Amino acid sequence: MGPKPGSDMKMNAIRSGIVVLGALAFGYLSIQIGFKPYLEKAQNQNALYESDPSSQEESSSAFPERTS
């Protein structure tokens, strides 16, 4: 009296789902760790740009209106 054929398929599906979720989590963490220095640098540059008062004037004139 072994396991039912349907339950064996269900266990395989559950195992596959766990493997897929693990792979997605690993990939997400790898990307976060791999790009962390670049993301921090971009956030710091953005914070500096937003806190600089002279950049406020530059941003308003970055796309000047055409007056022709």
Contacts in CASP RR format, 6 or more apart in sequence:
PFRMAT RR
TARGET T0000
AUTHOR 0000-0000-0000
METHOD contacts of the structure
MODEL  1
MGPKPGSDMKMNAIRSGIVVLGALAFGYLSIQIGFKPYLEKAQNQNALYE
SDPSSQEESSSAFPERTS
49 55 0 8 1.000
END
